[in-house]
């Protein structure tokens, strides 16, 4: 089974309220939607699919925040620079 794209369009809330919503809740909502749309099919490699979906924007946003500085981004992420470079390459962000 290939990865399925699920759109999540929460109702508009004040910016302050959105900041209070933990990342875990957003993942929980997305996974519930994903399971609802499986229509009886069995998911394959769910863990890898979720990790790829979360890791890519994490890397993109961190690199943008750090102005492309890999050393600084690696420090923010708690990774060594070599691991960060490997992850950036994996996601086509190098």
Number of C-alpha atoms within 10 A of each C-alpha: 9 8 14 11 9 11 9 10 6 9 5 8 9 7 8 8 9 11 10 8 10 9 10 9 10 12 14 11 12 17 15 10 14 17 13 10 12 11 8 8 9 10 15 11 11 13 10 11 15 14 10 15 15 13 14 17 12 13 19 15 13 19 20 12 12 15 11 13 12 18 17 16 22 20 12 12 14 10 13 13 16 12 11 20 17 13 17 18 11 12 16 9 13 10
